[in-house]
């Protein structure tokens, strides 16, 4: 019986080690699968001076998109001065030649990594006095292509990302193995004193 207890403890220890390896591997896989993030929301501010009614004016801004991503939303954060009531037109273009009007965005639109140009045109109403000035601040929000696909967006089928299923199974299996191994070791340890007396 003593020999059986020793073997049981060894088996339990081996199961604990195997479970710990599974848990560690699962956690490592989940960390590696964590999205790096396409880009933080990009806020831009464009200023206009000495505007004349009926005379369109254009300003532009550019920034770097670090990886392929989909533009998911656009919002005006602030409109100051004559920009409050001005007619505004915005165009966003990537290096591949894709250009969109984010203000009329209904579905995510894929953009290539690299320089992103934001061009805005404004025109004052005829009732606004000449020489007016103002500024606008807008924000573009992006989601990485692979993240959007796993969530059922551009190119996605919806549901849980397939790449995240296996690590979760490993994690569960590892936790069960650790618990089972600990149980075997505990039971064999409790029995071993009695076994030594027999």
C-alpha positions in Angstrom: 0.0 0.0 0.0 2.9 2.3 0.7 4.2 1.7 -2.7 0.8 2.5 -4.2 0.7 5.8 -2.3 4.1 6.8 -3.6 3.1 6.0 -7.2 -0.1 7.9 -6.7 1.8 10.9 -5.5 4.1 10.8 -8.4 1.3 10.5 -10.9 -0.6 13.3 -9.2 2.6 15.5 -9.3 3.0 14.7 -13.0 -0.6 15.6 -13.7 -0.2 18.9 -11.8 2.9 19.8 -13.8 1.1 18.9 -17.1 -1.8 21.1 -16.1 0.5 23.9 -15.2 2.2 23.7 -18.6 -1.2 23.7 -20.3 -2.3 26.8 -18.3 0.9 28.6 -19.1 0.7 27.8 -22.8 -2.9 28.9 -23.0 -2.2 32.2 -21.3 0.8 32.8 -23.6 -1.4 32.1 -26.6 -4.1 34.5 -25.4 -1.5 37.2 -24.8 -0.1 36.7 -28.3 -3.6 36.9 -29.8 -4.5 40.1 -28.0 -5.0 42.8 -30.6 -2.1 45.2 -31.0 -4.6 48.0 -31.8 -4.9 49.6 -35.2 -4.6 53.2 -34.0 -6.0 55.3 -31.3 -9.0 57.4 -32.3 -7.5 60.3 -34.4 -8.7 63.7 -33.5 -7.9 66.6 -35.9 -8.5 70.3 -35.6 -8.7 72.6 -38.7 -8.8 76.4 -38.4 -10.3 78.8 -41.0 -9.7 82.6 -41.1 -11.0 85.5 -43.1 -13.8 83.6 -44.7 -16.1 85.1 -47.3 -19.7 83.9 -47.8 -20.1 81.7 -50.9 -16.4 81.2 -51.3 -15.4 77.6 -50.4 -12.2 77.1 -48.4 -10.3 73.9 -47.9 -7.9 72.7 -45.2 -6.2 69.3 -44.7 -4.6 67.2 -42.0 -2.6 63.9 -42.3 -1.5 61.2 -39.9 -0.1 57.6 -39.8 -2.3 54.6 -39.6 0.1 51.9 -38.3 -1.8 48.9 -39.7 -4.6 48.0 -42.0 -7.9 49.0 -40.3 -11.5 49.8 -40.9 -12.9 53.3 -40.3 -16.0 52.6 -38.1 -17.2 56.0 -37.1 -16.7 59.8 -37.3 -18.0 62.6 -35.1 -17.6 66.3 -34.7 -16.2 67.1 -31.3 -16.3 70.8 -31.5 -17.3 73.6 -33.9 -16.2 77.1 -33.0 -17.0 80.6 -34.5 -18.5 80.7 -37.9 -18.0 77.0 -38.3 -21.0 76.4 -36.0 -23.4 77.0 -38.9 -21.1 76.5 -41.9 -21.5 73.7 -44.5 -18.8 71.2 -43.9 -17.5 68.4 -46.3 -15.0 65.9 -45.2 -13.0 63.4 -47.2 -10.6 60.7 -45.9 -8.1 59.0 -48.2 -5.5 56.3 -47.7 -2.3 55.5 -49.7 -4.2 52.9 -51.8 -6.5 55.6 -53.2 -9.5 54.7 -51.2 -11.5 57.9 -50.4 -14.6 58.1 -48.3 -16.9 60.7 -46.8 -16.9 59.7 -43.1 -19.9 61.9 -42.3 -22.1 59.6 -44.4 -20.5 56.3 -43.1 -23.0 53.5 -42.7 -20.7 50.5 -42.6 -17.0 50.1 -41.7 -14.7 50.9 -44.6 -11.2 49.3 -44.9 -8.2 51.6 -45.2 -4.6 50.7 -45.8 -1.8 51.3 -43.4 0.3 54.4 -44.0 -0.5 58.1 -44.5 -4.1 59.0 -44.1 -5.2 62.4 -45.5 -8.2 64.3 -44.1 -9.5 67.1 -46.3 -12.2 69.4 -45.2 -14.0 72.1 -47.2 -16.3 74.7 -45.8 -18.6 77.3 -47.3 -20.4 80.1 -45.4 -24.0 81.0 -46.0 -24.6 84.3 -47.8 -26.1 85.8 -44.6 -22.8 85.5 -42.7 -20.6 88.6 -42.7 -17.2 88.4 -44.5 -14.0 88.0 -42.5 -15.3 85.4 -40.2 -13.1 82.8 -38.6 -13.5 79.5 -36.7 -12.3 76.0 -36.2 -13.6 72.5 -36.1 -12.4 69.4 -34.3 -13.4 65.9 -35.6 -12.6 62.4 -34.5 -12.1 59.3 -36.6 -12.4 55.9 -35.0 -10.7 52.7 -36.3 -10.8 49.0 -35.6 -8.1 46.6 -36.7 -9.2 44.4 -39.7 -8.6 41.1 -37.9 -10.5 42.3 -34.8 -13.4 43.5 -36.9 -13.5 40.2 -38.8 -13.7 38.2 -35.6 -16.5 40.4 -34.4 -18.5 39.8 -37.6 -17.6 43.1 -39.4 -15.8 43.5 -42.7 -15.0 39.9 -43.9 -16.3 38.4 -40.6 -18.9 35.8 -40.0 -19.7 36.9 -36.5 -19.4 35.1 -33.2 -16.3 34.2 -31.2 -13.0 34.4 -33.0 -11.9 30.9 -34.0 -8.3 31.6 -32.9 -9.5 32.2 -29.3 -11.2 28.9 -28.9 -8.2 26.5 -28.6 -6.4 28.5 -25.9 -9.6 28.6 -23.8 -9.9 24.8 -24.1 -6.2 24.4 -23.0 -6.8 26.7 -20.1 -9.8 24.7 -19.0 -8.0 21.4 -19.4 -5.0 22.7 -17.6 -7.1 23.9 -14.6 -8.9 20.5 -14.5 -5.5 18.7 -14.6 -4.1 20.8 -11.8 -7.1 20.2 -9.6 -7.2 16.5 -10.3 -3.5 16.1 -9.7 -3.7 18.1 -6.4 -6.6 15.8 -5.3 -4.6 12.7 -6.0 -1.6 14.0 -4.1 -3.8 15.0 -1.2 -5.6 11.6 -1.0 -2.3 9.6 -1.2 -0.7 11.8 1.4 -3.6 11.3 3.9 -3.4 7.5 3.3 0.4 7.1 3.6 0.6 7.5 7.5 -1.8 4.6 8.0 0.0 2.6 5.3 3.3 3.0 7.2 1.7 1.6 10.4 0.4 -1.6 8.6 
